[in-house]
């Protein structure tokens, strides 16, 4: 069995649970406890209580910040920037609406309780839209097993179009399989898909920073196209041009360009398209 983790392992634990917290926010929680303490069941409960209190406080602050008419409620339009400030990078807005529906939340008039329920449900769904969950669960359920052995889980991931090498898959598996069974249940399988997508997103951010000219606020279309080609994607120029135009309009700039968020969104689009091609082969 694995030894009890230290509180320094909190970032990995929170990531497994679906929290998208930056290091600075996690550090604020760690400063309130003894960082040399082992996470036995009691200390884990104390630590997670502080995490919950911190996040609830943050959600309350963000709701007040985005509540433009001071009614105590917000609409779905304000939910997107709130979730982004919490740390979630969403490329499919339908995932938020579907999480709200599952949580039984009125998306047109959401108070703190409703926003909190939405956040918990969105996290439970690993941020996926219904169509993604259907595909992920379909790959998992193909052999009608309650849990998949490691090699079968990798086979299912390749059926979903993920092409990461064996070493990467093994590393991800060890992060998800916290009970050391050598198998993944459906919940753990969903987490592994989410972590693979997070790994891709990190690579896109690195590619953006590597291609960004010194002092520039973003990439023009030619620079972005080359950076996308360097990631081994075939570029959809129409989509790239649309993303650059939307980014410029959002930032009130005359010339089309892609900031990091827009670039990652474009790469995610190309990655999804490439996975669909891999699945059909």
N, C-alpha and C positions, 0 to 999 in steps of 0.2 A: 504493500500500500504506500501511497505517497505521503511524505511527511507534511505536517501542517504548514501552510504558507505563512510568510510574514506579511505585515501590512504593506510592505513595499511591493507586494504582488497585487495590490488593489487594482492598478490599471488593467491588468490582464483579466482579473475577475469581473470588473465592471464591463469590459468589452464583451466577455462571454455572456453576460446578462443583457447586453444590448445597449448599454449606455455609451454615448458618443461624446465623452467629456475630454476636453483638452487637458494637457498635463498640469497647467496652472490651476485649474479648478480642482483637480484631484489633490494637488499639493495643499490646497486650503483645508481640505478634509483631513489629510494626514497630519497637518500641524496641530490639530485638535486632539490627537491621540498619540500614544507612545509608539513611534515607528519601529521599535525593536520587538514589539509584542507579536506573539504568534496568533494566528487567526483560528483559535479554537471556537467552538460553536457560540459561546457567550460573547467573546470579543467580536466575532463576525456580526452578530446581531447588533451590538453596540455601534459598530462601524457603519453598517448598512442603515441604521436609524439616522446617523449623522448625514449620510448620503441623501436619504429621503428628505430630511429637514432642509438641507442645502438646496436640493432641486425644487422642492415645493416653494421655498422662498424666492428662488430665481424665476419660476413660472409665474408666481404672483406679481413680481416686479415687471416681467415682460408683458403680462396682460395689461397692467396699468399703463405701461409705455405705449402700447399699440391700441389702446382703447381711446380713439380720437374724440368720441362724443361723450366720454366720461359716464357711460351708462352702466359700467360694470360687466359688460358683455362685448364679445367680438364676433365677427363673421369668419367664414373660412378663408376669406382673402387675407386676413391678418394672421391666420394660423401658420401659413407657409414661412413668413419671416421669423416668427417665434421659434418654430422647430429648427430653422437654420441657425438661429442664435444659440439654441441649446446644443447644437452640434451635428444635426442630421443634414446630410447632403442628399436631397431628393431629386431624382430625375424623372419620376413618374408621379405626378400630382394626384392621379386617381387613387394611389395607395392611401393618401390622407383621407379622401372622401369615403373610401370603403372601410377604413379603420373607424371613422366617425359613425358610420352606419352600424358597424358591428358593436360599437360601444353604446349605441342608443343615444347618441348626442345630436342635439339640434344644431346643425352646421350653420344656420343663419343667425343664431343668437346663443353664444356659448359663454357661460360664466366660468369661474375658476374650477368648480367641480367638473364641469363638462370638459374643459381643456385638459384637466388632469387625467380623466378617464380616457380621453383620446390619446394622450401621450402613452399611457400604460398599454393600451390596445395596439397602437402603432409599433411599440417596442416588442410586444408579444408576437406580432406578425413578422418580426425582423425587418420591418419597413417595406415588405413586398405587397404588390397589388394582387388582386384575386387571380388574374391570369398567370402571374409568376408562381403563385402558390400551387395552382393546379398543375403546372408543368413540373415543379419541384417535387410535389407529392406524387405525381404520376410516375416519375423516374424512381422514386423511393419504393412505391407500392408494386412495381413491375413483378417482383418475385413473391409478392404476398407474404413478406416476412415482417415480424414486429421490430426487428433490428437488422441492420446490414453489417456483415463482417467488413473489415477494412478494404479488402480488394473489391468486394461488391459495391461498396460505397464509391470507390474511385471509378468503377465502371459506370455507375449511375451518373456521376459528375461529368464524365466524358460524353455520356448520352445527352446531357444538357448543354454540351458544347464547350465545356471548360477544358483547356489544353495544357494546363500547368504540368510541369514534369513530376516524376514520382517523388523526388525529394521534397518539393513544395507541398504536394498532397500529404505526405507523411507528417510534415511539420504542422500543417493545418489540422490534421487528424488528431495529433497529440494535444493541441490546444482545445479542441472541442470535446474529446473523449475524457472528460475530467474524472470519471469513475474507473478508468483503466480497464474497461471490459474488452477493448479491441473491436467493439462494434458501435454503431451509431443508431439511436432511435430516430424517429421522424423529426423531433424537435432539434436534436443535435445535427441532423443532416441539413435542416434549414439554416442553422447557424453556420455550418461549414460553407454553404453557398454564399451566405452574406459576407463571411470573412474573405472568401476568394474575391468577391466583388470589391471589398475594401482594399485588398492588396492591389487590384487593378487600378483603383482610383489613386492610390499612393504613387504608382508608377506614372500615371498621367500627370500628376502634379510635378513630379521630378522632371518629366519631359518638358513641361511648360517652362519651368525655371531654367532648364538647360538651354532652351531656345530663346528665352527672353533677352532682348538687347539691353545693355546697361542703361538704366534710367528710363526705360520704356514702361508704360502702364499696362501694355498688353502686346499681343502679336497681331500683325496684319494678316490678311488672308493667305498670302504667299508663305509667310513664316509659319503660320499654323498648319498649312498643307504639308510643308516639308517635315514638321515635327510629327504629324500624324503618320506620314509615310515611314518615318524612322521607327515608328511603333509597329510597322508591318501591316498597317491597314490600307485598304484601297479607299481612296478619298471620295466621298460623295460631295462634290463641289457645290451642288445646289443647297444641300443642308448646311454646309460650312458657310456659304454666303448669307443664308438666312440667319444663322446664329450670330454672325459678325454684325449684321444690320441691327438685330434686336439688342445686342450688347451695346452698340453705339447709341441707340435710341434711349435705352435705359440709363446710360451714363451721360446723356445729353452731349454727345460728341458728333462731329460732322462726318468723320471718316470711320468706316466700318473697322472693327477690331474685336479681338477676343481676350477678355480677362481670364484669370485662372478658372473661375467657375464655369464660364462659357466653354472654355477649351475642354475641361473635364466632361462637361455634358456632351459635347460633340464626340469625344473619344468613347464615352459610354454608349452612345448611339451606334458608333461603328463596331464596338465590341459586341453589342447585342446582335447586330446584323451578321457579324462573323460567326457567332455561336449558332445562329439559325442555319447558316451554310454548313457548319460542321455537323449539325444534327441530321441534316438531310443526306450527308455522304455516308 
